[in-house]
Amino acid sequence: MGCSHLLTIVTIVLLIRISVQNENIECPLKCDCLEQYVDCSKKNLVSVPRIPKWVGKLDLSYNKLTKDVTDGFYGLLSLQSLKLDKNALTSIPTFLHQNQIEEISMNRNNISAIDVGHFPENSTIKSLSLNSNHIKVIEEGALNNLTNLVILKLNRNEIVSLPNQLFKHQSNLKILELNHNKIHVITAMLFKGLSSLETLKIKYNNIENIMDGAFFGFKSVNLLQLDHNGIQNISKGWMYGLESMTTLSLSNNLITQIDFGSWELCTSLEELDLSHNYLIEIEGRTFQHLTNLHTLNLSYNNISAILQEAFSHMVQLQVLFLNRNKISWTVENMSGPFSKLQNLVKFNLSDNHIKSISSRAFEGLSNVVELDLRSNNITSIQQHAFNSMSKIKKLYLNSSSLLCDCKLLWIVKWIRDKVEQKYITATCAYPAEVRGVVISRLKEDNCGDSPKPRITEHPKTHLAIKNRSANLVCSATSNPFSNMTFLWRKNNGNISNPRVYENVTLTEHGKPHATSVLVIPDVTHSDSGKYQCVVSNKFGTTYSSKAKVDIVTFPRFTQTPINVTVKTGDTVTLNCAATGDPPPEISWKKDGGNDFPAARERRMNVMPTDHLFFIVNAKTSDMGIYSCAAKNSAGTIIANATLSVLQEPSFIRVMENKEVTSGDSVVLQCMITGSPKPVLKWLKNGSPIVPTERHFFTADDQVFVIIGAESSDAGHYECEITNKLGTKKDMIELKVLPPVAIMVKEEDMTGIIIITVVCCAVGTSIIWVVIIYHTRRRMAGAVHNNFTSESVKMTQVVHSDSDSPHMFPDNLSEHSSCKDSGTGDSAKQTSFDGMPTDRSEQVHFETTVCRSYSPVPEAHKLLPSSFKPSIQVCVNTCVTPATYSFSSQSGNV
């Protein structure tokens, strides 16, 4: 019995063990098992069946699970991958701590939110896929426990925004996908913490704004996809953190602008997709810093302008797509716009607006193997257009509008030698006899002259004045003459709504030509640039030379000089400043000329930086009209100011006492200066002098002449001068001595001619020639009315040194001066009238005085009325007069 009972117990234990083992090995009902993989998908399950703990990968997709699915996983320790796609889950199940799940997929459910607490601490989940749910909200901190997460996919949800610092604990995350959501703003620092992220996909959202620093914190991102959003511009501000990026896709956005410097931090970029945007122009710095780029896709934009240096930075570029744009003049009229792309292999220019190909359009493209020019209405290809493409094998060309003139024959041999002919299906449209013929079959005897437009007058470079109208003229003809259209371009872009006048006229040889006039009304600075005329007819297009139009602004004074009055010795300051475009140059003139006394004496200084004009130690010679001229290429404006220099009245020389013999004549001088011109008054013994036939003034009253001095003329003579600065006086004494006996050799001599010449530079170098004619009777005989031809002799007046005074001490040799005394104008021409004489006397007077001023000064009051002067004055210096001659009926002297 004992042994039998023991055997029964052992058998039961073994059966229980076998039963347990069988239970652990058994595949769940309705599921398919393959080693550790269990497929329970598409079984219409409403709950999770009992799953053996040996299961490593479990697929529960395409069922009807709605409640917490974790009930079926109790005690499982080895499950690594779980798929719950296409169920009826409304929230994320709570996963037990003992489950070491690494991959969870819950795509295509009804999950509407990711709340805090769904993922346990120290979660082992590395891949989480929640695509195609209805997630709108992700609570802040909902992902905090997913510290081991490597892949997160949230595609095709309804996420509008993401909380800040959502990913601060996902330092291991490498792939993040947010495609097909409703995100409209990527805020600054949104992805902070994703230091290991390599791929970020945010396609098909509503992103319009990417804030500066949005990707800050990225250190390893290689791929960024932002396609199909509403992004309008690319700026450097949101490029921070993308230093390691190699692929950037921005296709199907609204990008119209790429800010300069945007790529400064993206020097590692190799592939850039900007297709399906709204770019209009590629400028010289648009792609600056992209030195490692090898693929650039710019297809399906509105690009019509590519500047000369647009691709100069992309020396490694191998593939360039420019198809489906509006490119024309870049290929038609530019020289080497792609010349820096020496590593380019594939080049697509199909479906643009190219009508002709210039000889230098593809200069520098020595490595291009494939060139696509299909769907362009090309009419002409200049010789050597493809010569630089030494490696080309595939040329796609299907234009049916080629002008097969004699200039196109070169391409027949080039096609045969260089490329595979099967890709070239282009045909001729002109002349009529070869219409439809493939160009590779063109023969020399089929060609003719070109009927393309030929420009006869190119627009000319000129200056346009702001706020005025400017015109540019372009004329062209063709043979045979046909209707032509004119297009005006500015800075390589079309002019919108230009004001153009066109007509057709005949030349002098009777040949018609068409003319287009571009009118720029009310010119502003925005109108400056390079203008070009493009002439087209059905056979082709011709480009004119470029005319540069610079806008200039007429000068305008901001400071003008004003009239200035100073005293001698003071400093004069004149202000003059002007604006204009280009900035005007300031220049000064004095009295319409360039002679500045202050400059000669180093008393003048012009300050160009502050537009000040200085004269120090002002003198009366500085007086005059000063003109400030502001000049630029638009024109010149002038402002005038008068400088007045006040000087106290003063005497040029001290008046000296005089002694004269009775009957002789005497000259009293009062040489003065001052500004304004002093008023001069003569007094004798304190009473004003009244002119008579013997007493008269000359030289602006500075010279007082007494003829035939009498004892009554003796006395004190006072000269008083006055201007606004004061009054000064000087006084001399005149003594009249008894007559002196004169011994003459000729008894019949009846007259003595005394000639006194006073030569002095006064004012503007006035010459006074004072000729005193006085007839003295013989002391012992009577007056004779007639003289023989030999009876008149020149006599010499003899005086002893002791008793005879100098008759005219103010002679040339002692007192003449050529200095400016400031007393008046010397440029007065007058006749001479003198003292009366006998009618029978016919006196002729000639004198030659060497001096540089003319005409003869006023001295007529000193001569007899019968004098008929013939006077010639040409003075180089103040010298003694050279020749005097008098003639009468009675004799000569």
Sequence and secondary structure as in RCSB ss.txt:
>XXXX:A:sequence
MGCSHLLTIVTIVLLIRISVQNENIECPLKCDCLEQYVDCSKKNLVSVPRIPKWVGKLDLSYNKLTKDVTDGFYG
LLSLQSLKLDKNALTSIPTFLHQNQIEEISMNRNNISAIDVGHFPENSTIKSLSLNSNHIKVIEEGALNNLTNLV
ILKLNRNEIVSLPNQLFKHQSNLKILELNHNKIHVITAMLFKGLSSLETLKIKYNNIENIMDGAFFGFKSVNLLQ
LDHNGIQNISKGWMYGLESMTTLSLSNNLITQIDFGSWELCTSLEELDLSHNYLIEIEGRTFQHLTNLHTLNLSY
NNISAILQEAFSHMVQLQVLFLNRNKISWTVENMSGPFSKLQNLVKFNLSDNHIKSISSRAFEGLSNVVELDLRS
NNITSIQQHAFNSMSKIKKLYLNSSSLLCDCKLLWIVKWIRDKVEQKYITATCAYPAEVRGVVISRLKEDNCGDS
PKPRITEHPKTHLAIKNRSANLVCSATSNPFSNMTFLWRKNNGNISNPRVYENVTLTEHGKPHATSVLVIPDVTH
SDSGKYQCVVSNKFGTTYSSKAKVDIVTFPRFTQTPINVTVKTGDTVTLNCAATGDPPPEISWKKDGGNDFPAAR
ERRMNVMPTDHLFFIVNAKTSDMGIYSCAAKNSAGTIIANATLSVLQEPSFIRVMENKEVTSGDSVVLQCMITGS
PKPVLKWLKNGSPIVPTERHFFTADDQVFVIIGAESSDAGHYECEITNKLGTKKDMIELKVLPPVAIMVKEEDMT
GIIIITVVCCAVGTSIIWVVIIYHTRRRMAGAVHNNFTSESVKMTQVVHSDSDSPHMFPDNLSEHSSCKDSGTGD
SAKQTSFDGMPTDRSEQVHFETTVCRSYSPVPEAHKLLPSSFKPSIQVCVNTCVTPATYSFSSQSGNV
>XXXX:A:secstr
 HHHHHHHHHHHHHHHHHHHHHHHHS  TT EEETTEEE TTS  SS     TT  EEE  SS   S GGGGGTT
     EEE  SS  SS     TT    EEE  SS   EE TTSS TT    EEE  SS   EE TTTTTT TT  
EEE  SS      TTTTTT TT  EEE  SS   EE TTTTTT TT  EEE  SS   EE TTTTTT SS  EEE
  SS   EE GGGGTT TT  EEE  SS   EE TTTTTT TT  EEE  SS   EE TTTTTT TT  EEE  S
S   EE TTTTTT TT  EEE  SS   HHHHT S TTTT TT  EEE  SS   EE TTTTTT TT  EEE TT
    EE TTTTTT TT  EEEB  S EE  GGGTHHHHHHHHHS GGGB  BEEESGGGTT BGGG  GGG    
 S EEEE    EEEETTS EEEEEEEE SS    EEEEEETTEE SS EEEEEEEE TTS EEEEEEEEE S  G
GG EEEEEEEEETTEEEE   EEEEEEEEEEEEE    EEEETT  EEEE EEEEES  EEEEEETTBS  HHHH
TT EEEETTTTEEEE S  GGG EEEEEEEEETTEEEEEEEEEEEEEEEEESS    EEEETTS EEEE  EEEE
S  EEEEEETTEE    SSEEEETTTTEEEESS  GGG EEEEEEEEETTEEEEEEEEEEEE       S TT  
 EEEE  B    TTT  B  EEEE    SSS   S   TBS         TTT   S  S HHHH   S      
             TT   EEEEEE BS  S  S GGGS TT EEEEEE BSS     EEEEEETTEE 
